[in-house]
Amino acid sequence: MAPGDLDYVLDLAGRLYPNHPESRSSFEAKLRAAPDACFVAETDGVPVGYCVALWATCGRPPKLDEASYTAKAPVGLHLHDIALEPSARGQGAVAAGLVRLARLAGSSTLSLVAVEGTQALWRRHGFVEAAVDEAVRTTYGQHAVYMVLAR
Ligand SMILES: CC(C)(COP(=O)(O)OP(=O)(O)OC[C@H]1O[C@@H](n2cnc3c(N)ncnc32)[C@H](O)[C@@H]1OP(=O)(O)O)[C@@H](O)C(=O)NCCC(=O)NCCS
């Protein structure tokens, strides 16, 4: 992902999460913090999805829309958001993205916050529920669930 991709990222995020708006500065900060952990999925050169991850304090990931964030030990790789156009789903893009992130995380924790009822989907990809800062979790909505990849 490059800064020029953020128009697309904000457009897709706005279409998929109308109830959880996130600012450009929040996405910009994450891309600046971990450019190798943020990428765009393309089909024939056309963007069809994105993945935004960053190094974060285990159990205390960034709040939704938190642009100013400093990770403290213990630190792990946190999948902040992954989203695909409906036409690009069900083709293994999530599994491929997770392989890439797991490689980057190495022996560190790989975490995410499951929103929009995706907890079962992440369980199928090997994630389990874990303890998290409650004030952070609720910024993602009442039913958000913090999960880490079981190894
Ligand atoms: C989440 C997302 C990236 C998954 O992409 P995908 O290519 O469909 O993922 P996979 O192929 O690995 O898994 C698909 C399975 O998960 C299910 N699934 C996908 N999104 C789901 C959701 N929001 N709630 C429940 N199940 C969901 C699909 O029905 C499918 O189940 P099936 O195999 O039994 O048919 C995609 O659905 C998406 O972009 N959703 C909107 C953004 C979003 O919610 N992102 C996750 C934030 S934590």
The ligand as an ORCA input file, in Angstrom:
! r2SCAN-3c Opt
* xyz 0 1
  C     -14.272    -10.489      6.171
  C     -13.907    -10.671      4.696
  C     -12.576     -9.985      4.390
  C     -13.809    -12.183      4.436
  O     -13.484    -12.395      3.083
  P     -13.761    -13.828      2.391
  O     -12.942    -13.911      1.162
  O     -15.214    -14.010      2.279
  O     -13.190    -14.816      3.524
  P     -13.030    -16.382      3.525
  O     -13.230    -16.916      2.127
  O     -11.799    -16.712      4.247
  O     -14.251    -16.861      4.457
  C     -15.489    -16.836      3.926
  C     -16.496    -17.410      4.931
  O     -16.695    -16.468      5.989
  C     -18.058    -16.073      6.022
  N     -18.153    -14.653      6.342
  C     -17.590    -13.621      5.679
  N     -17.941    -12.451      6.244
  C     -18.731    -12.773      7.296
  C     -19.427    -12.008      8.266
  N     -19.379    -10.689      8.296
  N     -20.152    -12.663      9.195
  C     -20.216    -14.021      9.197
  N     -19.593    -14.789      8.278
  C     -18.863    -14.176      7.356
  C     -18.572    -16.343      4.617
  O     -19.973    -16.538      4.626
  C     -17.835    -17.614      4.266
  O     -18.446    -18.741      4.859
  P     -18.622    -20.096      3.992
  O     -17.228    -20.520      3.571
  O     -19.268    -21.029      4.957
  O     -19.466    -19.718      2.833
  C     -15.006    -10.098      3.771
  O     -16.222    -10.763      4.054
  C     -15.217     -8.601      3.965
  O     -14.504     -7.788      3.374
  N     -16.198     -8.232      4.811
  C     -16.484     -6.824      5.100
  C     -15.385     -6.211      5.950
  C     -15.211     -6.959      7.272
  O     -16.151     -7.308      7.972
  N     -13.907     -7.193      7.609
  C     -13.529     -7.903      8.809
  C     -13.344     -6.974      9.934
  S     -12.823     -7.887     11.386
*
